[in-house]
Structure formats: structure tokens, C-alpha cells
């Protein structure tokens, strides 16, 4: 049986959802690599456990520290800056004001992305819980399983035509997908926002890599890149 136009839209929306989560996962893995003391071992980036990424984004949701942000972006400490020929002590106040803005901007942005992967810290388990979206993603990224119920089944489960339902977990052997009711869902109307978030997340990953490379040659590159607090530093 051929898929209907609505079913095709749901399948495409599920793929877009997975791409957003994948790009956010990649950004988290790169940040953890930057925070690692073993930055000479690139394999760390490719082998970050799922649990560590969820924990990282849980901490992002709570708010990254200034120190974490500086380490992720490769920002030199004040003593290193003072020794640099491109930095004068008279620039310090401008620099600190600019970095305060950077810290707030980055912290707020990562807090928003953190909510995609973690629903917060669970005191009973002493771990950061997976968000519903993360549960959907980690069960779908190796093969999207979109729940396409019959009209009667959709009505029974209160699923509207505008809902994309993704199966959480793989059905047991011999069990049809229509018998599985554990699903995560989002509305088709969210798709433009998902696409925009993919663009922003990939842009942030590119900016992070660009800034880290730029800071190797210019200790003030981050402020110049973001065009904040650079008065008196040129």
C-alpha cells in the first residue's frame, strides 16, 4: 500500500527531527572533546557515550559556568592575555565587559539546547534524565519508526492528523506496530522551527571551530568575531 501525502509528510518530518537531534548531539560531543584534557586524541570526539552527552546538556540546562565556556571556546586566561603583545593592561576592563556579554549569550543559547536532550536533574537517581525528545531520537536514529495508525486507531489514541508519532522502543517479535502505544510526538506545525534550529546548531558548531582556530593567533579573536566589547582593543 502506498503512503498517503500526509503519511509522507510525517515521515519527512521525522527525518528532519532526527537531523536536528543529530546536529545537537554532534555539538555536544565536540564541546565535551574541548572540555577533555586529552585534546590530542580525536577519537574521544567520535566515541562520546550517550549518557555523557545527556549529562552535558543537563548541565547546560542548569547553566554553564564561565570557566566551562572559556574552556569550550579555548579562551586564554588573563595571565596569558597579559603576556600577549596584542593585549595591554589598559584593555582589561573593556575585555571583561565584553566577555561578560559573551558568557551570558553562550550560556542562554546552550540552556535552550540543553532542554532538547535533558528534562533536568533527578535527585532520586542522581542523574540527568533524558528528555522525551532525546528518548524519541535515541530510539529512532538507527531507523525511524513512525507510527502510522489507521483512522480508527488514531482516534482511539487521540492522535490528530497534524501529529507525528514516533515509536519509543522496538516492538516485540510478532507484535505489530499498531499494537504499540508507547510513542513520542510533535506537531507538523513545528517543522519550520526544527529546520531553523538545524541551521542555527550547525552554524554554532562552525562558529565554535572557527573561534578556537582564530584564538590560536589572536587572543582577542572571540570578541572581534562576536563584535562585542572590542572598544579600545584594536
N, C-alpha and C positions, 0 to 999 in steps of 0.2 A: 504494500500500500504506500503510495507516495505521500510525503509530508505536505500538509496544507501550508499556505503562506504564513499563517500565524505560528505554526509549529517551526517553520524555517526561521522566523524572527526570533523565537525563543532560543533555538539552537545557536544562532549567531550571537545573541545577547549573552548566552552562557560563555561562549568563547571570548568575548570582549571582557567579561567579568574575570575570567581566568588570566587574561593578559595583564589586567590591572594588578591583580594579586601577585602575579609572577614578577612584574617590574618592581613592585613594592618589596617583595621578598629579595630580589637582587640588590636593591638599595640597602636593605637591612644587612645583607651578607657582606656588602662592601664596607659598610660602617663598622661592622664587627672586625673585619680584616684590618681596618685603620686603627681600631682600638687595641688590636693584638700586639703583643711585644715581639711577635715573630713575623714582621712585615717582609722579611726576605723570603718567606715561604708562601708563594701564591696559591698553593694547594689548599691553604686554610680557607680562602675565599670560596672555593668550589665544594668544600666539604663541611659547611656550617650546618649543624643539626637543626631540624625544625624547631625543637624546643628552645634553642638559644635565640633564634630569630623572634619567636613569640615573646620571650623574656625581654629582649632588647626593645621591642615595640611596646611592651608593657611599661618599661621604664620611660620610654618616650612619652607615653600617655600621661605618666605622672610628672614629666618634665625633666629633660636632660640637664645636667649640671653644666656650668660654664666650662669646667675642666674637660668634660666629655666632648663638648662641641669643639673646643680648641684642638683636642687630640684627633677627632674625626677629620677636621679640616686641615690639620697639620700646621696650626698657628704656632709660631715660635713664642717662647716665654719672654718676659720683659728683659731679663738679663741678656738673652740672645739678641733682642732688638737693640738694646743699648750699645752692644758691641758692633752692631752693623753700621757701615759707613752711610747707609741710606736713611738712618734714623737718628734724630737729635733729641736730647732730653727735653727740649722745649716743645717737642711734638707730643709728648706723653699724654697731656690732658685731652688733646684732640683725638688721639688714638683710643684712649679709654672710653670716651663718649661714643665713638664710632663702634667699638667692639661691644658696648652695652646694647646698642641697637641691633647689631648682628646676632648676639646671643638671644635676644628676645624674638627676632624674626625666625631664626632657625628652630628655637625651642617650640614656638607656636606651630610651625609647619610640621615638625616631627610629632607633636602631640596629636595633631589631626590624623596623620598617617598611622600613629600607634593604635588609634581606635579601630582601624581596619583589621588589625591582627589580634588584639587582646581586649578582653572585656574588663580587665582590671586584675588587681592582686587578690587572691583568695587566701584569707587568713587561715582557714581550716587546713588547706593543703600546703600553705606557704609557697605557692607557685602562682605565676600569672596564668589566668585562664585564656584559652583560645576564644576568640570572638566567634559569633555564628558564621560570619563571612569566612574566617580562617578555616573553620570546620568544613564549610562547603568547598573551599578551594583545595584543601589537602586531600579531600576525598574525590575531587574531580580532575585534578591537574594531570593525572595519568590516563585520562579517558573520561570526558564529560558525560555524565549520566543525567540527562534532563528528563524530568518526569513529565510525560505527555499523556495525561489521563483522558478517558472518554468524557464526554459532556456530563454524563450521569455521575461518574467518579469525581470529577472536578466540583460538581455541585455538592456532593457528599462531604468533600474536604474543604469546602468554602474557598476554592481557588478561582479567582476571576480570570477572564480572558487576558488581562494585562499582566498576569503574574508569571514569572519564570521560576519554576520549581526545580531544584537540583537535589538529587538523591544524596543523603548523607549515609555513607556506608554502602557496601556492595550487597545486593540481595543474596540470600542463602541459595544454595544449589536447589534447583527445582522450583524456586519461588519467582513469580513474575514480578516485574516492576510495578504493575498496577496494584499488587498486594502490599507494597511497601509504602508506608505513610510517613516515615521519618524524612522530612525534606527541609531544606533551607530555601528561602525565596527572596526575590526582589522584583520590583515593578519594571515593566518595559520602559516606562517613562524615565527611569534612572539612567538609561543607556547613554544619552548625551553627556551626563556628568561623569560616567565611567570613562568615556573616551577622553574627556578633558583631563581627568585625573591621570590617565596613562601618559598623556602629553606632558603634564607637569612633573610626574615622577621621573620619567626618562630625562627631562630637562634638568631636574635636580641632581640626578646621578652624573650627567655630563658636566654640570657646573662644579660638582664636588671634585671630580677628577681634574678639571681644568684649574681649579683653585689650588689644589695640592701641588700640581706641577708648577704653577706660577709662583707659589711661595718658596720654591727652591731657590729662585733667583732674586725675588723681591719680597722682603718680609712684610711689606705693606700691600701686597697684591690683593689680599682678600677685601680690604676696604676700598681699594680702587676698582675692583671688579664689581662690587655691590654699590659703589658710588655713595658711600656714607662716611661721614667723619673724616674726610681727607683734607679738610681745610688746613693749610699750613704744612702739609706733609710732602708737597711736590718740590 
